[in-house]
Amino acid sequence: MSSISHAIRPTVRAAGRLASRNLVASRASTLPSLTQTRSPLRAFSAIPSRRNGDFPDLTDIPTTPLTHLSEVEVAMKDTVSKFASDVILPKVRDMDEAESMDPAIVEQLFEQGLMSVEIPEEYGGAGMNFTAAIIGIEELARVDPSVSVMVDVHNTLVNTAVMKYGSNALKKKYLPKLATNTVGSFCLSEPVSGSDAFALATKAVETADGFKITGSKMWITNAMEAEFYIVFANLDPSKGYKGITAFVVDKGTKGFSIAKKEKKLGIRASSTCVLNFDDVEVPKENLLGERGQGYKYAIGILNEGRIGIAAQMTGLALGAFENAVKYVWNDRKQFGQFVGEFQGMQHQIAQSYTEITAARHLVYNAARKKEAGEDFVMDAAMAKLYASQVAGRVSGLAVEWMGGMGFVREGLAEKYWRDSKIGAIYEGTSNIQMNTIAKLLQKEYTN
Ligand SMILES: Cc1cc2nc3c(=O)[nH]c(=O)nc-3n(C[C@H](O)[C@H](O)[C@H](O)COP(=O)(O)OP(=O)(O)OC[C@H]3O[C@@H](n4cnc5c(N)ncnc54)[C@H](O)[C@@H]3O)c2cc1C
């Protein structure tokens, strides 16, 4: 363990304590002045929900830019940024070439509190808010989108599912592990069901002691590192998707196996596996939530998770941008001047940064709306759709800005571009996001 991460961890933890108490003053002197005047969390959480038609008196709302972060969130951003550049960056290229995650990084993610951002302190978590998780995911992706997705899936899908739907016994048993040393996977997709997720074929039957699960899951993130799997299976196929139920499966349970680890185009350090469930017996206390509610849980959790992927894509776009502009404005000269000084380059750079900033606004707005208890489904879909498009566009241009140096595997430019492709695929493809957006718009605009 490096001294850096020792230095960071108390900061993140302390930030979590601040968040849970909604205190802001004590660390003010060590943090940027932007946040010193008031708690922006208050500004957002104080806004009554618009769903009730309960519009606030706007004169009561402090004028707060969308990117204005609370002190806790600033601490998160600063510490994760430092951790990513000091600890993760030196390993990024090697992990990509080896197509595997360095176990030491996973250990340090836990030690930093980055695997338990929203888990309450009573369970050993950092006790922070959703936007803090989003900021952490964004900062990690700026350096390595693979590490970012590990943190994203673990926090926004797995931890959220247990916190929201787990019984007290499940929370007591698993949250302390998920907060400190146990990676989780979220197992919904199957060979026969991707976009049409609820056509899944994995079945569960009730037994005297619990349940027996049979089937296969495909493309499961974190599966190699995980020891805790949330598995969706149909307990009553006669009810169609209304039979889908969520279960917790521990690694090592008889009949559970990793059938294959995928070789991928991008995010190669992140494991993606096919899992087999061959009469896997789970005790009845491993039922997650209620029978037949699995499809609702999956929809709700993925709506939140999508904001995480949008943050990942925004961070990726910024990382690709920064990597390239440092080169064109400091290193590479042609025709007697830095190549970034040609107007043809500068316009592309300006356009790209504008798009990254617009993507971030969509992401933060979706996150704030979720925290304010407002309907954020369309916002999350728009954020993911747009951020993944921006990530693809900017990382592709960044390769071109760097010319040959962008194309070789010496630096990270080509990796950002490869990594960007997944943004339009997982947690709902771009077409599926557009279906959601259009469906909600049509509802709003149909007489
Ligand atoms: C690296 C990686 C990690 C993943 N991690 C996980 C994970 O941890 N857990 C998990 O459960 N799943 C995971 N997935 C699965 C992922 O969510 C699916 O790949 C995704 O939902 C798309 O499903 P599909 O691949 O079957 O594509 P398909 O559904 O076969 O889609 C193929 C094409 O058809 C289009 N299409 C499909 N339906 C429609 C429609 N109604 N309208 C318009 N176009 C449509 C799609 O947009 C796409 O372009 C992961 C996938 C990858 C590649």
Ligand as a Chemical Component Dictionary entry (heavy atoms), coordinates in Angstrom:
data_LIG
# 
_chem_comp.id                   LIG 
_chem_comp.type                 NON-POLYMER 
_chem_comp.pdbx_formal_charge   0 
_chem_comp.three_letter_code    LIG 
# 
loop_
_chem_comp_atom.comp_id 
_chem_comp_atom.atom_id 
_chem_comp_atom.alt_atom_id 
_chem_comp_atom.type_symbol 
_chem_comp_atom.charge 
_chem_comp_atom.model_Cartn_x 
_chem_comp_atom.model_Cartn_y 
_chem_comp_atom.model_Cartn_z 
_chem_comp_atom.pdbx_ordinal 
LIG C1  C1  C 0 -18.208 -5.360 -22.046 1  
LIG C2  C2  C 0 -19.602 -5.671 -21.676 2  
LIG C3  C3  C 0 -19.956 -5.678 -20.335 3  
LIG C4  C4  C 0 -21.280 -5.992 -19.966 4  
LIG N1  N1  N 0 -21.589 -6.095 -18.636 5  
LIG C5  C5  C 0 -22.820 -6.577 -18.286 6  
LIG C6  C6  C 0 -23.117 -6.868 -16.919 7  
LIG O1  O1  O 0 -22.303 -6.658 -15.999 8  
LIG N2  N2  N 0 -24.321 -7.412 -16.628 9  
LIG C7  C7  C 0 -25.263 -7.665 -17.581 10 
LIG O2  O2  O 0 -26.321 -8.158 -17.244 11 
LIG N3  N3  N 0 -24.995 -7.400 -18.899 12 
LIG C8  C8  C 0 -23.806 -6.869 -19.264 13 
LIG N4  N4  N 0 -23.520 -6.618 -20.596 14 
LIG C9  C9  C 0 -24.543 -6.881 -21.603 15 
LIG C10 C10 C 0 -25.069 -5.616 -22.241 16 
LIG O3  O3  O 0 -25.928 -4.952 -21.371 17 
LIG C11 C11 C 0 -25.735 -6.002 -23.575 18 
LIG O4  O4  O 0 -24.686 -6.337 -24.454 19 
LIG C12 C12 C 0 -26.568 -4.890 -24.126 20 
LIG O5  O5  O 0 -27.735 -4.721 -23.365 21 
LIG C13 C13 C 0 -26.974 -5.147 -25.585 22 
LIG O6  O6  O 0 -27.472 -6.419 -25.742 23 
LIG P1  P1  P 0 -26.938 -7.365 -26.930 24 
LIG O7  O7  O 0 -25.447 -7.351 -26.837 25 
LIG O8  O8  O 0 -27.622 -8.661 -26.827 26 
LIG O9  O9  O 0 -27.355 -6.620 -28.240 27 
LIG P2  P2  P 0 -28.731 -6.816 -29.009 28 
LIG O10 O10 O 0 -29.847 -6.633 -28.061 29 
LIG O11 O11 O 0 -28.660 -8.086 -29.776 30 
LIG O12 O12 O 0 -28.697 -5.591 -30.000 31 
LIG C14 C14 C 0 -28.042 -5.620 -31.264 32 
LIG C15 C15 C 0 -28.392 -4.338 -32.014 33 
LIG O13 O13 O 0 -29.816 -4.272 -32.204 34 
LIG C16 C16 C 0 -30.300 -3.042 -31.700 35 
LIG N5  N5  N 0 -31.636 -3.216 -31.126 36 
LIG C17 C17 C 0 -32.087 -4.212 -30.311 37 
LIG N6  N6  N 0 -33.336 -3.997 -29.951 38 
LIG C18 C18 C 0 -33.710 -2.818 -30.526 39 
LIG C19 C19 C 0 -34.896 -2.040 -30.520 40 
LIG N7  N7  N 0 -35.983 -2.417 -29.834 41 
LIG N8  N8  N 0 -34.918 -0.873 -31.225 42 
LIG C20 C20 C 0 -33.847 -0.468 -31.935 43 
LIG N9  N9  N 0 -32.684 -1.164 -31.969 44 
LIG C21 C21 C 0 -32.621 -2.331 -31.270 45 
LIG C22 C22 C 0 -29.315 -2.625 -30.627 46 
LIG O14 O14 O 0 -29.345 -1.209 -30.410 47 
LIG C23 C23 C 0 -27.996 -3.092 -31.227 48 
LIG O15 O15 O 0 -27.519 -2.102 -32.104 49 
LIG C24 C24 C 0 -22.235 -6.255 -20.973 50 
LIG C25 C25 C 0 -21.862 -6.228 -22.315 51 
LIG C26 C26 C 0 -20.576 -5.953 -22.675 52 
LIG C27 C27 C 0 -20.196 -5.965 -24.125 53 
# 
loop_
_chem_comp_bond.comp_id 
_chem_comp_bond.atom_id_1 
_chem_comp_bond.atom_id_2 
_chem_comp_bond.value_order 
_chem_comp_bond.pdbx_ordinal 
LIG C1  C2  SING 1  
LIG C2  C3  SING 2  
LIG C2  C26 DOUB 3  
LIG C3  C4  DOUB 4  
LIG C4  N1  SING 5  
LIG C4  C24 SING 6  
LIG N1  C5  DOUB 7  
LIG C5  C6  SING 8  
LIG C5  C8  SING 9  
LIG C6  O1  DOUB 10 
LIG C6  N2  SING 11 
LIG N2  C7  SING 12 
LIG C7  O2  DOUB 13 
LIG C7  N3  SING 14 
LIG N3  C8  DOUB 15 
LIG C8  N4  SING 16 
LIG N4  C9  SING 17 
LIG N4  C24 SING 18 
LIG C9  C10 SING 19 
LIG C10 O3  SING 20 
LIG C10 C11 SING 21 
LIG C11 O4  SING 22 
LIG C11 C12 SING 23 
LIG C12 O5  SING 24 
LIG C12 C13 SING 25 
LIG C13 O6  SING 26 
LIG O6  P1  SING 27 
LIG P1  O7  DOUB 28 
LIG P1  O8  SING 29 
LIG P1  O9  SING 30 
LIG O9  P2  SING 31 
LIG P2  O10 DOUB 32 
LIG P2  O11 SING 33 
LIG P2  O12 SING 34 
LIG O12 C14 SING 35 
LIG C14 C15 SING 36 
LIG C15 O13 SING 37 
LIG C15 C23 SING 38 
LIG O13 C16 SING 39 
LIG C16 N5  SING 40 
LIG C16 C22 SING 41 
LIG N5  C17 SING 42 
LIG N5  C21 SING 43 
LIG C17 N6  DOUB 44 
LIG N6  C18 SING 45 
LIG C18 C19 SING 46 
LIG C18 C21 DOUB 47 
LIG C19 N7  SING 48 
LIG C19 N8  DOUB 49 
LIG N8  C20 SING 50 
LIG C20 N9  DOUB 51 
LIG N9  C21 SING 52 
LIG C22 O14 SING 53 
LIG C22 C23 SING 54 
LIG C23 O15 SING 55 
LIG C24 C25 DOUB 56 
LIG C25 C26 SING 57 
LIG C26 C27 SING 58 
# 
